[in-house]
């Protein structure tokens, strides 16, 4: 999967990034995410955010999309709630090329984590 995405034309890579839901965004609030996304965000406490935290993440999501043209993507199972806020703030300072690469790396990490879960012996 990683090799396919890496060799895909830039518009296809961008479409992949742009199809990702916002972190703790409207899809999460409406219950319209995949079961994997719901479980991952809940494991990091993103299903139990305060109103102030939801507002802060919403502001970060909007600022990130405005600056870069694609959503902030992070492998939530590898972070804490506090880590998201830290990474959001830190990554907003990056340039578009760096964030494009960061988002793709996080897509790869999310895919690997999900595949490991699906293929783990039961």
C-alpha positions as CSV (number, residue, x, y, z in Angstrom):
1,X,0.0,0.0,0.0
2,X,2.8,2.4,0.9
3,X,4.6,1.8,-2.4
4,X,1.4,2.3,-4.3
5,X,0.7,5.7,-2.6
6,X,4.4,6.8,-2.9
7,X,4.3,6.1,-6.7
8,X,0.9,7.6,-7.2
9,X,0.7,11.0,-8.9
10,X,0.5,14.0,-6.5
11,X,-3.2,14.7,-7.2
12,X,-4.0,11.2,-6.1
13,X,-2.0,11.5,-3.0
14,X,-3.6,14.8,-2.2
15,X,-7.1,13.2,-2.8
16,X,-6.2,10.5,-0.3
17,X,-5.2,13.1,2.3
18,X,-8.2,15.2,1.7
19,X,-10.6,12.2,2.2
20,X,-9.4,11.8,5.8
21,X,-11.8,13.1,8.5
22,X,-10.9,15.9,10.8
23,X,-9.5,14.8,14.1
24,X,-12.4,14.9,16.6
25,X,-14.3,16.8,13.9
26,X,-17.9,16.9,12.7
27,X,-17.8,13.3,11.5
28,X,-16.8,12.2,15.0
29,X,-19.5,14.4,16.5
30,X,-22.1,13.0,14.2
31,X,-21.1,9.4,14.6
32,X,-20.2,9.2,10.9
33,X,-16.7,7.7,11.1
34,X,-15.6,4.1,10.5
35,X,-15.6,1.8,13.4
36,X,-11.8,1.8,13.3
37,X,-11.6,5.6,13.5
38,X,-14.2,5.7,16.4
39,X,-12.2,3.1,18.3
40,X,-8.9,4.8,17.8
41,X,-10.1,8.2,18.8
42,X,-11.8,6.8,21.8
43,X,-8.7,5.0,22.9
44,X,-7.0,8.3,23.2
45,X,-9.8,10.0,25.0
46,X,-11.0,12.1,22.0
47,X,-14.6,10.9,22.6
48,X,-14.6,12.6,26.0
49,X,-13.3,16.1,25.2
50,X,-14.6,19.1,27.1
51,X,-16.4,21.8,25.2
52,X,-13.2,24.0,25.4
53,X,-11.1,21.1,24.0
54,X,-13.5,20.5,21.1
55,X,-13.5,24.2,20.3
56,X,-9.6,24.2,20.4
57,X,-9.4,21.2,18.1
58,X,-12.0,22.7,15.8
59,X,-9.9,25.9,15.6
60,X,-6.7,23.9,14.9
61,X,-8.5,21.8,12.2
62,X,-9.6,25.0,10.5
63,X,-6.2,26.7,10.7
64,X,-4.4,23.6,9.5
65,X,-6.7,23.1,6.5
66,X,-6.6,26.8,5.6
67,X,-2.8,26.8,5.7
68,X,-2.1,23.4,4.0
69,X,-5.2,22.5,2.0
70,X,-5.6,19.1,3.6
71,X,-6.6,17.9,7.1
72,X,-4.3,17.2,10.0
73,X,-3.6,13.5,10.2
74,X,-2.1,11.7,13.1
75,X,-1.9,8.0,14.2
76,X,-4.1,8.5,17.3
77,X,-3.2,5.1,18.8
78,X,0.4,6.4,19.2
79,X,-0.5,9.5,21.1
80,X,-2.3,10.9,24.1
81,X,-4.9,13.6,24.1
82,X,-2.2,16.1,25.4
83,X,0.1,14.9,22.6
84,X,-2.5,15.8,19.9
85,X,-2.7,19.4,21.2
86,X,1.1,19.6,21.3
87,X,1.5,18.2,17.8
88,X,-1.3,20.3,16.3
89,X,0.4,23.5,17.7
90,X,3.9,22.4,16.6
91,X,2.9,21.1,13.2
92,X,1.0,24.3,12.3
93,X,4.4,26.0,12.3
94,X,5.7,23.7,9.5
95,X,5.7,24.4,5.7
96,X,3.3,22.6,3.4
97,X,5.9,20.1,2.0
98,X,6.8,19.0,5.5
99,X,3.2,18.6,6.5
100,X,2.3,16.7,3.3
101,X,5.1,14.2,4.2
102,X,4.0,14.1,7.8
103,X,0.4,13.4,6.9
104,X,1.4,10.6,4.4
105,X,3.7,9.0,7.1
106,X,0.7,9.1,9.5
107,X,-1.5,7.4,6.9
108,X,1.1,4.7,6.5
109,X,1.3,4.3,10.3
110,X,-2.5,4.1,10.7
111,X,-2.7,1.5,7.9
112,X,0.0,-0.6,9.6
113,X,-1.6,-0.4,13.0
114,X,-5.0,-1.4,11.5
115,X,-3.5,-4.3,9.5
116,X,-1.7,-5.6,12.6
117,X,-4.9,-5.5,14.6
118,X,-6.9,-7.3,11.8
119,X,-4.2,-9.9,11.3
120,X,-3.3,-10.6,14.9
121,X,-4.0,-14.1,16.1
122,X,-7.2,-14.3,18.2
